[in-house]
Amino acid sequence: MEEIYQAIQLIEQNQNEEALQILSDFLPEANDDEQFVISDLYIQLGLLPEAKDILERLYTKYPEETEIKLVLSEIYIDLEDDEAALTLLNQIDANDPHYLESLLTQADLYQTQGLFEVAEHKLLTAKQLAPNELLIDFARAELAFSNGEYQKAIPHYQKLKQEKDMIADVSIDNRLAECFAQVGEFESALEHYSQFDHDDEETLFRYGFVASQAHRNDIAIKAWESLIDLEPEYPSVYPQLADIYEEEGMLTEAYAISKRGLDFLPLNKELLLTTAGLARRNGEKENSYQYARESVAVDVGYKEAVLFLIENYREDGDEEAVIELITHIIDQGEEDSYYLWELAKAYEETEDFAQALEAYQKAYPDFKDDLDFLKAYGFFLVEEGKHAEAKAVFERYLSFDVTDYEIENYLERLSDSTR
């Protein structure tokens, strides 16, 4: 064993090449026990094929040796030879001291293959053999969690939480927090999130999200601000934090963080539109229009941004800008009838009645059952002297709303005046 001890010392000194040379030279004369030790060193160094060759030779000599089967099966799993691994694991008898370990390995293997029912059956068998073994409860919890059965996983994790906070480097509170969040119990999720450190970006983001869903904006703000301090280039946090700031009436902070987010998400149409709205609320109209136009430039079919521009152009009395915008949108192939209605109103305001009539006529087929449209169109036709067409539109309107006596009386007067 002197050569093996020498190799181990070299490995501890990070002199792996020298260690491997010694092991390779010694392997042909090593006895079976020494070969098993060498295979373990190969595994530690990530040389799985080399370890596999040694263990397969030993397995041929000792087919009943369970420890060889277990180690060799783990190598097969790592090398993605699941069938070979299962063949070995299934050879381990129920009376064998390693049978429980075999069941847990099989369950893990079946889980990775997506055979959740088979994996659960193996775990239930293991549970019957060792009812107080926490690792089995943990495996059952993890199986349900990975399968998206969060409600089913919760009692398993709660049982584990009574004994331990961490198992296999997994935070039980973290798992419970995620499970409760997934089933919509955000208060319970938040309670568990407060029980462990949040020192990575993904956990901080989830913590903030759960807090926001639990209407604890103060916690959400703190979590997301910490996330940005930790990792400024975590782009998805910026729109969320901007929304929370805005919800809390912190408009200056919301505007600042949304602009900062655009440094990392310059083509995010939703964030551009959010920034546009915040710019306007902070008194920066021109910047607001610029951000909104950029949002439309990213996606000409982004209706929310188009409607934002229409509403604000109209509020500022700039119907020409409305016409220019909608004409451009339609030229780009966005044939939305609502745009035609808005275009008709804009032309009407600018007294370009011929164009307004054309837009109304194009929009009519899709709005012939819309009461607001029918009323507006009817009055427009009257102003244009097209009384017969107006009567037909108002009659259609009244077919939907027989209680509008004002329009009914107006239609009667219109009919009398045209006789």
ZAMARGU-4260 file (C-alpha; in steps of 0.2 Angstrom, whole numbers, plus 5000, padded with zeros to 4 digits):
<rodrens>
0) 5000/5000/5000 | 5015/5011/5001 | 5012/5017/4983 | 4994/5021/4986 | 4999/5032/5002
5) 5012/5041/4991 | 4998/5044/4978 | 4986/5051/4991 | 4999/5063/4998 | 5002/5069/4981
10) 4984/5072/4977 | 4982/5082/4994 | 4996/5093/4987 | 4987/5095/4970 | 5000/5085/4961
15) 4988/5074/4952 | 4998/5069/4937 | 5012/5062/4947 | 4999/5053/4958 | 4990/5045/4943
20) 5007/5039/4936 | 5011/5030/4952 | 4994/5022/4953 | 4995/5017/4935 | 5012/5009/4937
25) 5006/5000/4953 | 4989/4994/4947 | 4995/4978/4938 | 5002/4971/4954 | 4989/4978/4966
30) 4979/4965/4975 | 4960/4966/4975 | 4958/4977/4990 | 4971/4989/4983 | 4962/4989/4967
35) 4946/4994/4975 | 4955/5009/4984 | 4963/5014/4968 | 4946/5014/4960 | 4940/5026/4974
40) 4954/5038/4971 | 4950/5038/4952 | 4932/5042/4956 | 4938/5056/4967 | 4948/5063/4953
45) 4934/5061/4941 | 4941/5047/4931 | 4925/5037/4930 | 4929/5026/4915 | 4945/5020/4923
50) 4937/5017/4940 | 4923/5007/4930 | 4936/4996/4922 | 4943/4991/4939 | 4926/4988/4947
55) 4919/4978/4933 | 4934/4966/4935 | 4931/4965/4953 | 4913/4962/4951 | 4917/4948/4939
60) 4927/4940/4954 | 4915/4945/4968 | 4897/4945/4960 | 4889/4944/4978 | 4899/4959/4985
65) 4886/4973/4988 | 4898/4987/4990 | 4905/4984/4973 | 4888/4984/4965 | 4883/5000/4974
70) 4899/5010/4969 | 4898/5003/4951 | 4880/5007/4949 | 4883/5025/4954 | 4897/5026/4941
75) 4885/5019/4928 | 4872/5033/4933 | 4885/5046/4931 | 4890/5039/4914 | 4871/5039/4909
80) 4870/5020/4908 | 4854/5019/4918 | 4850/5001/4912 | 4866/4994/4918 | 4864/5003/4935
85) 4847/4996/4938 | 4853/4979/4933 | 4865/4979/4947 | 4854/4988/4960 | 4840/4975/4957
90) 4852/4961/4962 | 4853/4967/4979 | 4842/4956/4990 | 4830/4963/5003 | 4839/4955/5017
95) 4855/4963/5012 | 4861/4977/5024 | 4863/4989/5009 | 4845/4986/5002 | 4839/5002/5009
100) 4853/5012/5001 | 4849/5002/4985 | 4831/5007/4986 | 4835/5026/4988 | 4847/5025/4973
105) 4834/5017/4962 | 4821/5030/4967 | 4833/5044/4963 | 4837/5036/4946 | 4818/5033/4942
110) 4815/5051/4946 | 4828/5057/4934 | 4820/5047/4921 | 4803/5054/4924 | 4796/5038/4931
115) 4788/5046/4947 | 4776/5033/4951 | 4790/5019/4951 | 4801/5031/4961 | 4788/5034/4974
120) 4784/5015/4976 | 4803/5012/4979 | 4802/5026/4993 | 4787/5019/5001 | 4795/5002/5002
125) 4810/5010/5010 | 4799/5019/5022 | 4792/5003/5028 | 4809/4996/5031 | 4815/5012/5040
130) 4800/5022/5046 | 4811/5035/5056 | 4824/5038/5043 | 4824/5057/5038 | 4833/5054/5022
135) 4818/5044/5016 | 4806/5058/5021 | 4817/5070/5012 | 4818/5060/4996 | 4799/5059/4996
140) 4798/5078/4998 | 4810/5081/4984 | 4801/5069/4973 | 4784/5078/4975 | 4793/5095/4974
145) 4802/5090/4957 | 4785/5084/4951 | 4776/5100/4954 | 4766/5092/4968 | 4769/5106/4980
150) 4754/5103/4992 | 4759/5085/4993 | 4777/5090/4997 | 4773/5102/5011 | 4769/5089/5025
155) 4785/5080/5021 | 4796/5096/5023 | 4786/5101/5038 | 4790/5085/5047 | 4809/5087/5042
160) 4809/5105/5048 | 4805/5098/5066 | 4821/5089/5066 | 4833/5099/5054 | 4835/5115/5045
165) 4846/5108/5032 | 4848/5091/5023 | 4860/5087/5009 | 4864/5106/5008 | 4846/5110/5005
170) 4837/5123/5016 | 4820/5115/5022 | 4814/5133/5025 | 4818/5137/5007 | 4809/5122/5000
175) 4793/5126/5011 | 4794/5144/5006 | 4793/5139/4988 | 4780/5126/4990 | 4768/5138/4999
180) 4772/5151/4986 | 4767/5139/4972 | 4750/5135/4980 | 4746/5154/4983 | 4749/5154/5002
185) 4761/5169/5001 | 4760/5174/5020 | 4766/5156/5025 | 4779/5157/5011 | 4785/5174/5018
190) 4786/5167/5035 | 4798/5153/5029 | 4808/5165/5019 | 4812/5175/5034 | 4820/5160/5042
195) 4836/5158/5031 | 4849/5169/5023 | 4846/5176/5006 | 4863/5177/4999 | 4860/5173/4980
200) 4851/5183/4967 | 4838/5170/4963 | 4833/5168/4981 | 4832/5187/4984 | 4821/5189/4968
205) 4809/5176/4974 | 4809/5183/4992 | 4804/5200/4984 | 4791/5192/4973 | 4783/5183/4987
210) 4783/5198/4998 | 4774/5208/4985 | 4761/5195/4983 | 4758/5195/5002 | 4756/5214/5001
215) 4772/5217/5010 | 4780/5230/4999 | 4792/5236/5012 | 4800/5218/5012 | 4799/5217/4993
220) 4808/5234/4991 | 4822/5229/5003 | 4824/5212/4995 | 4825/5219/4977 | 4836/5234/4982
225) 4848/5221/4990 | 4847/5211/4974 | 4853/5226/4964 | 4867/5229/4976 | 4872/5211/4974
230) 4870/5210/4955 | 4866/5226/4946 | 4864/5216/4930 | 4849/5205/4936 | 4837/5213/4923
235) 4820/5206/4928 | 4821/5214/4945 | 4820/5232/4938 | 4802/5232/4931 | 4796/5223/4947
240) 4804/5236/4958 | 4798/5251/4948 | 4780/5244/4949 | 4782/5243/4968 | 4789/5260/4970
245) 4775/5267/4960 | 4762/5257/4970 | 4770/5265/4985 | 4769/5283/4978 | 4788/5284/4976
250) 4787/5291/4958 | 4805/5298/4958 | 4812/5282/4964 | 4801/5272/4952 | 4806/5283/4937
255) 4825/5282/4942 | 4825/5263/4943 | 4815/5260/4927 | 4828/5271/4918 | 4842/5261/4926
260) 4834/5245/4921 | 4834/5251/4903 | 4853/5251/4903 | 4851/5232/4904 | 4834/5230/4895
265) 4835/5243/4881 | 4823/5233/4870 | 4810/5228/4884 | 4794/5235/4877 | 4785/5233/4894
270) 4799/5242/4903 | 4800/5256/4890 | 4781/5259/4892 | 4782/5259/4911 | 4796/5272/4910
275) 4785/5282/4898 | 4771/5282/4911 | 4783/5287/4925 | 4791/5300/4915 | 4774/5309/4912
280) 4770/5307/4930 | 4786/5316/4934 | 4782/5330/4923 | 4794/5325/4908 | 4781/5324/4894
285) 4794/5324/4879 | 4804/5310/4887 | 4788/5301/4890 | 4783/5302/4872 | 4801/5296/4867
290) 4800/5281/4878 | 4783/5276/4872 | 4788/5278/4854 | 4803/5267/4857 | 4791/5254/4864
295) 4781/5254/4848 | 4797/5254/4838 | 4802/5238/4847 | 4785/5230/4843 | 4773/5239/4832
300) 4759/5227/4837 | 4761/5232/4856 | 4744/5239/4858 | 4746/5246/4875 | 4760/5257/4870
305) 4750/5264/4855 | 4735/5267/4866 | 4746/5276/4878 | 4752/5288/4865 | 4735/5291/4858
310) 4728/5295/4875 | 4742/5307/4879 | 4743/5315/4862 | 4724/5318/4863 | 4726/5325/4881
315) 4738/5337/4875 | 4727/5342/4860 | 4739/5335/4847 | 4727/5326/4835 | 4739/5328/4821
320) 4751/5317/4831 | 4737/5304/4833 | 4734/5304/4814 | 4752/5302/4810 | 4754/5288/4823
325) 4739/5278/4818 | 4743/5280/4800 | 4760/5273/4802 | 4754/5259/4813 | 4741/5254/4799
330) 4755/5256/4786 | 4765/5243/4796 | 4751/5230/4794 | 4742/5232/4810 | 4724/5232/4804
335) 4716/5235/4821 | 4698/5242/4819 | 4700/5251/4836 | 4714/5261/4828 | 4702/5266/4813
340) 4689/5272/4826 | 4703/5283/4834 | 4708/5289/4817 | 4690/5294/4813 | 4689/5304/4829
345) 4706/5312/4826 | 4701/5317/4808 | 4684/5323/4815 | 4693/5334/4827 | 4705/5341/4813
350) 4689/5344/4803 | 4695/5332/4789 | 4678/5325/4787 | 4681/5315/4771 | 4695/5306/4779
355) 4684/5304/4795 | 4670/5296/4786 | 4681/5284/4777 | 4689/5278/4794 | 4671/5277/4801
360) 4665/5266/4787 | 4680/5255/4788 | 4678/5252/4807 | 4659/5250/4806 | 4659/5231/4802
365) 4668/5227/4818 | 4659/5240/4829 | 4641/5238/4822 | 4636/5231/4839 | 4646/5243/4849
370) 4634/5256/4857 | 4647/5270/4859 | 4653/5268/4842 | 4635/5268/4834 | 4631/5284/4844
375) 4647/5293/4838 | 4645/5287/4820 | 4627/5292/4820 | 4630/5310/4826 | 4644/5311/4814
380) 4633/5306/4799 | 4620/5319/4804 | 4633/5333/4804 | 4638/5327/4787 | 4621/5328/4781
385) 4619/5310/4778 | 4603/5308/4787 | 4597/5292/4779 | 4613/5283/4784 | 4612/5291/4801
390) 4594/5284/4804 | 4600/5267/4800 | 4614/5268/4812 | 4603/5275/4826 | 4589/5261/4822
395) 4603/5248/4825 | 4608/5257/4841 | 4590/5256/4848 | 4589/5238/4843 | 4602/5235/4857
400) 4596/5248/4869 | 4577/5251/4869 | 4578/5261/4885 | 4588/5275/4878 | 4573/5287/4875
405) 4585/5302/4872 | 4591/5293/4856 | 4573/5287/4852 | 4567/5305/4853 | 4582/5311/4843
410) 4578/5298/4829 | 4560/5304/4828 | 4565/5322/4826 | 4578/5316/4813 | 4564/5306/4804
415) 4552/5321/4804 | 4565/5333/4797 | 4568/5322/4782 | 4550/5319/4777
</rodrens>
